[in-house]
Amino acid sequence: MDINKLKSEYQYAKEAEFLSEGEQIRRNMGFVKILLSDDSSEIINYHYDLLKQRDYKDLYYDIRAAFEKRPEAEKFLITKLSTEKDPIALGDILHLLGIIRSLYAASLAREFGKSNNDFQREVALYVLGWVGDQADIEILNMHLLNEKSSRLRRTAASAHRQIFWRLPKLDLQLLSSLKQGFEKEEDDEVMTRIIIMIESIAVKKLGLREDKQDPYIIHGDVQKAKVKTAKFLAELKL
């Protein structure tokens, strides 16, 4: 494929940023289809470089999601780890390795969890939810209790449910970790997420529920849910 033609198609997709949602989707998907039609090294490198163009978020996310469909995605991304300097791109590498369930994802996530970069730590937390094991609950707990960022504490809480879905026999250990977060947390948005995770893992109604259409929308009274959750956790004697 002519790289200049591909660049032209990318610009055409970018120009839809402020057009209708339907036109954005049409152009984004059209560009992704063309982008994935060529697996030459030149095009793969161009595809990877586009991950650093993040101003138009929806197009960036579509391009990132498309990379996992590359036949040699894992091999390519692992080679980039030793040379990439952009902290966000490094986080995207981990994200993609987690999505494709690479055998390298868990160990890399544990390392990225120690990063000073918030984005890298956030990705590390949800990737551990996707691919982590019992020992990683301690890591999630540490972030749940100690992260200054409320966003990262929410991510740490959510990762507990991801582990539960894969390893349901760890339910009591996961609930014990969430209980510690519940007892320490002062931010109601994080508290809401913690309670939702406890409800999901314990299969217990505590007064909050995720919207069926958008799980980021929570229904219920968080103050009443706190009282119910505290009573429930006390009865569990974790």
C-alpha positions in Angstrom: 0.0 0.0 0.0 1.1 3.5 -0.8 2.0 5.1 2.6 1.1 8.5 1.4 -2.4 7.3 0.4 -2.8 5.9 3.9 -1.8 9.1 5.5 -4.3 10.9 3.3 -7.0 8.5 4.5 -6.0 9.2 8.1 -6.4 12.9 7.6 -9.8 12.3 6.1 -10.8 10.3 9.2 -9.5 13.1 11.5 -11.5 15.7 9.8 -14.7 14.0 11.1 -13.9 14.8 14.7 -16.5 17.6 14.9 -19.0 16.1 12.5 -21.9 13.8 13.4 -21.4 10.7 15.4 -22.5 8.5 12.4 -19.9 10.2 10.1 -17.2 9.8 12.7 -17.9 6.1 13.0 -18.1 5.6 9.2 -14.7 7.3 8.6 -13.0 5.7 11.6 -14.0 2.2 10.6 -13.2 2.9 7.0 -9.7 4.0 7.9 -9.2 1.0 10.3 -10.2 -1.4 7.5 -7.7 0.1 5.1 -5.0 0.2 7.8 -5.4 -3.5 8.6 -5.4 -4.5 4.9 -1.5 -4.4 4.9 0.8 -6.3 7.2 4.1 -5.0 5.8 6.6 -3.7 8.3 6.3 -0.1 7.0 2.5 -0.1 7.6 2.7 -1.8 11.0 5.3 0.8 12.2 3.0 3.6 10.8 0.1 2.0 12.7 2.1 1.9 15.9 3.2 5.5 15.4 -0.4 6.6 15.2 -0.9 5.5 18.8 1.0 8.7 19.7 -1.7 10.9 17.9 -4.2 11.2 20.8 -6.0 14.5 20.3 -9.0 12.9 18.6 -9.8 10.3 21.3 -12.3 8.2 19.5 -10.1 7.7 16.5 -7.1 7.0 18.7 -9.1 4.3 20.6 -10.2 2.7 17.4 -6.7 2.6 16.0 -5.4 1.2 19.3 -8.1 -1.5 19.4 -7.2 -2.4 15.8 -3.6 -3.2 16.7 -4.6 -6.3 18.5 -5.8 -7.8 15.2 -2.3 -7.7 13.8 -1.1 -11.3 13.3 2.3 -10.4 14.8 1.1 -7.9 17.4 2.5 -9.6 20.4 6.0 -10.0 19.0 6.1 -6.5 17.6 4.9 -4.9 20.9 7.4 -6.8 23.0 10.3 -5.6 20.8 9.1 -2.0 21.3 9.3 -2.3 25.1 13.1 -1.9 25.1 13.2 1.2 22.9 9.9 3.1 23.6 10.3 6.3 25.6 6.8 7.7 25.5 5.2 6.8 28.8 1.7 6.7 27.3 2.8 4.5 24.5 4.4 2.1 27.0 1.0 2.0 28.8 -0.7 1.2 25.5 1.7 -1.6 24.9 0.7 -3.2 28.2 -2.9 -2.5 27.5 -2.7 -4.4 24.2 -0.7 -7.3 25.6 -3.3 -7.6 28.3 -6.1 -7.5 25.7 -4.5 -10.4 23.7 -3.8 -12.2 27.0 -0.1 -12.4 26.3 1.9 -14.5 28.7 4.1 -11.5 29.3 1.2 -9.2 30.4 1.0 -10.2 34.1 4.7 -9.8 34.9 4.8 -6.5 32.9 1.8 -5.2 34.8 3.4 -5.9 38.1 6.4 -3.9 37.0 4.3 -1.0 35.7 2.4 -1.0 38.9 5.6 0.5 40.5 5.8 3.3 37.9 5.6 7.0 38.8 3.3 7.5 35.8 -0.4 7.5 36.7 -1.5 6.1 33.3 1.0 3.2 33.5 -0.2 2.3 37.0 -3.8 2.5 35.9 -3.3 0.2 33.0 -1.3 -2.1 35.3 -4.2 -2.4 37.7 -6.9 -3.3 35.1 -4.5 -5.7 33.3 -3.9 -7.5 36.6 -7.7 -7.8 36.8 -7.7 -9.4 33.4 -4.7 -11.8 33.8 -3.5 -11.6 37.4 -3.7 -14.4 40.0 -4.2 -14.8 43.7 -0.9 -13.2 44.6 -1.9 -10.0 42.7 -4.8 -9.3 45.1 -2.2 -8.0 47.5 -1.0 -5.6 44.8 -4.5 -4.4 44.1 -5.1 -3.9 47.8 -2.0 -1.8 48.2 -3.2 0.5 45.4 -6.7 0.6 46.7 -5.5 1.8 50.1 -2.6 4.0 49.1 -3.2 5.6 45.7 -3.6 9.4 45.9 -5.7 9.4 42.7 -9.3 8.5 43.2 -9.4 7.3 39.6 -6.7 4.8 40.3 -8.4 3.6 43.5 -11.6 3.1 41.5 -9.6 1.1 39.0 -8.0 -1.0 41.7 -11.4 -1.8 43.2 -12.9 -2.7 39.8 -9.9 -5.1 39.1 -11.1 -7.2 42.1 -14.3 -8.2 40.2 -12.2 -9.0 37.0 -10.2 -11.5 39.0 -13.4 -12.9 40.6 -14.9 -13.5 37.2 -11.9 -15.7 36.3 -11.2 -17.1 39.7 -14.4 -17.2 41.7 -12.9 -19.3 44.5 -10.9 -16.3 45.6 -14.1 -14.5 46.6 -13.4 -14.3 50.3 -9.9 -13.0 49.8 -11.2 -10.4 47.3 -13.9 -9.3 49.7 -11.4 -9.0 52.5 -9.3 -6.7 50.4 -12.3 -4.6 49.4 -13.4 -4.5 53.1 -10.1 -2.7 53.9 -10.8 -0.2 51.2 -14.3 0.3 52.4 -13.2 1.0 55.9 -10.5 3.5 54.8 -12.1 5.2 51.8 -13.4 8.8 52.2 -14.3 9.6 48.6 -18.0 8.7 47.8 -17.3 8.0 44.1 -14.6 5.5 45.1 -16.8 4.2 47.9 -19.6 3.6 45.3 -17.3 1.5 43.2 -16.1 -0.5 46.1 -19.7 -1.3 47.2 -20.7 -2.3 43.7 -17.7 -4.7 43.6 -18.7 -6.2 47.0 -22.2 -6.7 45.7 -21.0 -8.4 42.6 -18.6 -10.7 44.3 -20.8 -11.6 47.2 -24.0 -11.7 45.1 -25.6 -9.4 47.6 -27.9 -6.4 47.1 -26.6 -3.5 49.2 -28.5 -0.6 47.8 -26.6 0.3 44.6 -26.7 -1.0 41.1 -25.1 -0.3 37.8 -27.1 1.0 34.9 -27.9 -1.7 32.4 -26.9 0.5 29.5 -24.0 2.3 31.1 -22.1 0.7 34.0 -20.5 4.1 34.9 -24.0 5.3 35.9 -24.8 4.1 39.4 -28.3 4.1 40.9 -29.1 4.2 44.6 -28.3 6.1 47.8 -24.6 5.7 48.6 -25.1 6.8 52.3 -27.7 4.1 52.9 -25.6 1.6 51.0 -22.7 2.3 53.3 -24.7 1.3 56.3 -25.9 -1.9 54.7 -22.4 -2.7 53.5 -20.8 -2.1 56.9 -23.4 -4.5 58.5 -22.9 -7.1 55.8 -19.1 -7.1 56.1 -19.3 -7.3 59.9 -21.5 -10.4 59.6 -19.0 -12.0 57.2 -16.2 -11.8 59.8 -13.5 -11.6 57.2 
